Amino acid sequence: MENNKISYLSNAVEFLEDEINNQDVEAFYRACITHLSKNERLEKPKLRNFYSGKEKSEKTYGNYMDKLIHLLDKFQEEIQSRNAELALTKRPIIKTHIGGGSGNPTYYYIDFEDWETPPSFNQNTGLQKTETISQDIIYRTKTLKRTPWYLKFAAKFFAKTRQRQAFLLAVLIYFIAAPIALGFLMQLIPLTYWGLLVLGYFLLFNPVWNVIKLATHKIALIEHVFQPIGAVCISKVKNVKDSDSFLDIEREILSVVVDGTCPICNHKYNLKNSVQLESQSLFNRRIIGKCLNNPKEHRFTFDKDLMTGTSLNT
Ligand SMILES: [Zn+2]
């Protein structure tokens, strides 16, 4: 622990370089730490010996020390993360012992303090902090205020297997037949009407595509400017008539907004409901939960049947 505390403080000064923003002061801090590695105390009147820049008053040197103590405290989490390999069970700090009267100068010394961790898991030391947080997430659903018209329409056909199949066939024909029909019609009808038909085709493209996704993936993101982020449409099992036959399932379409509380950000910042559903990436359309505070690292699976998820990074 003795050598480690010096390594910790030296690393800290290195980390704080930008904050200190003065080479003379930085060198001064290093010299003070070196002194403290060999001696128990660093007396305030001696501080001037460690400063190699233009001479300052004793009060200024004291102010420099106060600043270092303040910075060590302010950036303790960042400093700790750079010192994980030292495996310190307590945090090294510089303390000031105020002297009284003549012959009893103020001095600085290194002491240890418990890591400052959020109250909910203060029995753990800094390193285990992230490991003890549950990586599971429970999603909650809210009803969608405006269900898109095409989902209301498709819902009628999604209940029974037969109807569902017929409806999907029609949808697939739309994808294949409509472009061909548009090709033929170009020569037959006035261009204005034709243009309107093409416009109609493109307006229907996204709804039809969502219905196909709903049929194949049983879930689709409703991405629309008038819809809240995280709105999804789920093809939910309503009734299993014959448990041996997978196809004979009654389903219902559920349009909901889903969000969840990121377990990491909840522990660290008490932040609630920061997780929203999104596609994993432009190329991977898997629907996952992303935390708004840390969308690249705090990612969770989304299980529409359990309304739960686990971290994607473990
Ligand atoms: Zn988060």
Boltz pocket constraint, residues with backbone or C-beta under 6 A from the ligand:
constraints:
  - pocket:
      binder: B
      contacts: [[A, 262], [A, 263], [A, 264], [A, 265], [A, 266], [A, 274], [A, 291], [A, 292], [A, 293], [A, 294], [A, 298]]
      max_distance: 6.0
